[in-house]
């Protein structure tokens, strides 16, 4: 039997209520706890006090334990490498306690990375080193990389490291960092998971996105962003988080009118949902089996179908 259930889908498709209902429907633990716990796969819900704009909707969990939400401060730059580490810690903890992990979210890259066990480097960019290497030939860069790998103990077996100057510079950047900051290597294996996709009609999705945006604006999203600015979070950091935080920040600082903010944000969220679906279809082409379930089915029917697939 597979070790996890993954529930994915575009924004506004109803993933979280489905994941929570599934967790409650699984065989409960002897102590009465849920048979499933949810691991979030959302790149922005990791930030504390960014609640309305990221759509945490914590009431949807209904008491079901969740992980990787509210784990870092606004203004920081959480990344895929850190997510992999945090996911694996949560996943192992949940499995160790005899509970089923349910991965739920819409950040396709995060989902694919943990399911496939991507081996990533935590190495940040080094602008000064990049300036020094600018203009070097591919032959010169390859020689430098070979010498660095000899010092770090890496094998020069990955030919894609030197198929262009850009890739060679990145490889030199990584080896230079590893030489100065030796890190214990942590292998993160792929995770065998039943994957459920929530399939929502495009027009229904658009209507739900527009209604949800209006509800969030009426529900205090502007005050939430203003509060983050007031506590010292830089405008550029909020804009970096995109979508709601980008456009609401631009409205607050006077770059956009309310109507401009609403219109541009609405369009951006529709485009985001389309990109999510493009990623999920790409996952299918890359070998993942996604079992699509109609978002408009009654919850009981959706749960029944998932449990049938699970068993």
N, C-alpha and C positions, 0 to 999 in steps of 0.2 A: 504493500500500500504506500502511496506517496506520502511524503513527510509534512506537507503544507498545502493549504489551499490559498490561491491568489485570486483576488477579485479586483479587476481593473476596468477602466472605462473612462470616457471623457467627463469633463466637469459637468455637474448638474444631472448626472445619470442615476444618482441614488446609490452609489457604492457603499457608503458608510452605514446607512440603515440596514442594507442587505448583509454586510459583514457582521454587524452586531446581532441581527436576528439569527444568522447562521451560528454564531458563537453560542447563543442561548439554546439553539436547537440541538447542539451536539450533546452526547452523553455527559451529564454533569459529573463532577468529581465527588468522591465520598464525603468531602467536607461541605458539599453544596455549591462549590464554586463552578463557574462556567467551564464547559469542556473546550472552549476556544478562547484565545486572546488575540487581539489585533495589533499588528505591527504596521504603522503608517508608512506609506510610500509617497510622501508629499514633500517636495523640496523646500516649502515655505512654512509648513506647520511645525517645523522644529523650533521656530522662534517664539519666545515668550512675549505676551502682550500684543502679538499680532494675530488677533483672534477672528474678528469679523472679516477682515480683508482676505484672510487665507481660508475662510469657510470651515473653521474647526468644528463648529456645530457639536460641541461635546455632549449636548443633551441626547444626540442620536445614539450614543453608545449605551445608554440605559444601564449603567453599572458594569458593563463589560470592560475588563482591564484593557488598556491600550498602552503602546510603547512608541517612542521616538516622536512625541509631541511635547512641545515646551521644554526642550533640552538645551537651548543655547540663547544667548542674548541678542536682541536686535542690534544691527550695526556690524555684526561679525559676518564672515563669508563661509558658511557651511558648504561642504563640497562632497562630491561623489565618493572619494576615498574615505572620508570620515563616516559617511552613511554606511558604507560596506562594513566598516569595523563595528559601528553601533548596531546595525542590523544583526550581525552574526552573534554579538553578545546577547541581544534580546532573544534571538532564535534559539540559541543553546539553552538559555535559562528557561524558556517556556517548555522546550522539549524535555529538559531534565526533570521538570515538575509533572510530566505526564499529560501536558495540555497540548492541544493542537494549535500551532501558529497559523493565523490568517493574515496574509499580507494584503493590504488594501490601499489603493491610491491611484493617482493618475499620472505620476511622473515616470514615464516609460523607461527612461534611461536608468533610473534607480532600480526599477523592477527587473529589467533585463540584466543589469550588472550583478545583482545578488542571485538570480536564478542560474546564470551562466558561470558565476564565480570569476568575474573579471579580475585579472591581476593588475592592479593599478599602482602607480607611483604617487606618493604624497608630495613630490618635489614641486615647490613653487617656481615661478619664472624668476630669472636673474637678469634684469635689464642691463646691468653693467657688463656682465659676461657676454650677453648678446651683442652689445655694441662693439666689444673687443673682437668678436668673431665675424662681424659683418664684413663682407667682401672677400673672405677666405674662399679658396676653391674647395670643391668637394673632396679632391685628393688630400689637401691639407687637413681638412676636417676629419677625414677618415683616419689619417695617421694619428692625429691628436686623440681621437676616440679609442683607437687600438691601444695606445700607450696608457690612457686612463683606465681602460678595462683591465689591463694587465696589473695595474696598481690596486684596483678594487677587487680583483679576483673574479670579475665577470667574464663570461665567454663571448667571443665575437662571432656568435652564430646567427644572430638576427640580422639578415641582410637588409631588411626594411629600415634599419637604423640609418643606413647610408644610401638610400635611394634618392635622396635630394639633400641640398644644403640645409633646408629648414629642419628636416628630420634629424640630420646629423648634429645640428646645433642643439636641438632638444635633447638628444642622447648624451651629448657632452655636458649639458646642463645637469642632467640626472646623475651622471657618473661623478661630476665635480661635487654635487651636493652629498652623494653617498660617501665620498671620500672624507668630507668634512663633518658629516652627521651620520655615522654608521647606525643603521636601524635593524632590529631583529626582523627577519622576514616572516610574515604571517600568511600562510596559505589559506585562502578562503575557498572551500570547495563549492561546486555548483549544488543547487538545492532542487530535488525532485518535487515538483508541485503540480497539483491539479489547477489549471488556469481557467477561471470563469471571466468572461467579458460581458459587461452590461451593455446591451445593444439598444440604443435610443434613437428613434427617428429624428432626422436632421431638423425638421420644422418644430417638433416638440421640444427638442434640445434648445433651439433658439428661443422659443417662448419661455422656457424655464430659466434660461440664462438672464433674459431681460427682466423677468419678474423678480428673480433672486437679487439682481443688481439693485433694483428699486428698493426692495426690502432691506438690503444691507445699508444702503445710503440713509434710509429712513430710520434704521436701527442703530445708528451711531458710528458708522465707519469713518466719517470725516473727523469726528471727535477723537476716534482711536488714532488716526494718523497725526492729528494735531498734538495729541498727548505724547506721541513718540518724538516729535520735533521738539516739544517743550522740555522733554527730559534730556535733550542733547544729542539725539540721533541725527547725524548729518543728512541733509536733504539728498545728497548724491547717493548715500547708502540706501535710503528708502526708494529712490528712483531705480537703483540697481535691482531691487526685488521685483520690479515690473508690475504690470497689470494694475490692480487697485492702488498699490502704494506709489507707483509712478504717476498715475494720472491724478489721484487725489492730492498728492504732494504738489504737483504743478498747479492745481486749482488753489490750494491753500496759500501758495507763495505768489499768486496773482498772475501766473502765466496763461491760465485758461479760465474762461468763464465756466459757470456751473453746467450750462448746456453743452459747451464744447467738451468739458471733462466727461460728462455722461455719454455723449455720442462716441467719442474716441475710445473710451473704456469699453463700451458695449461692443464696438467693432473688434477691439483687441481680444476680448474674451471669446467671441465667436471664432476668430482666427486661431486662438490658442486651442480651442476644442477640436478644430479641424486638424491641427498639427498633432494633437494627441492621437486621433484616429489614424492618421498617416503612420505614426510610430507603431501603433498596435498592429496594423496591417503589415508593416515591415517585419515585425516580430514573427508573424505567421510565415512570411517568405524566408525568414532565417531559421525556420525549423520548429518554432513553438506551436503547440496545439492549443488554441484558445476556443473554449466552448462558450458560444455566445447565447445569452439568455435575454429575451425581450424585457426591456425595462418596465413595460406597462402591465406585465402579468401580476396577479395578486402575490403578495409576499409569500404566502403559504405555498403557492405553486412554484415560485422561484426556489425556495428552500428545498422542496421535495425534489426538484430536478437536480439540484447541486448534490444532495445526499445520494441520489441514485447514481450519479456519475462517480461520486466518492467511493461508493461501495462496489 
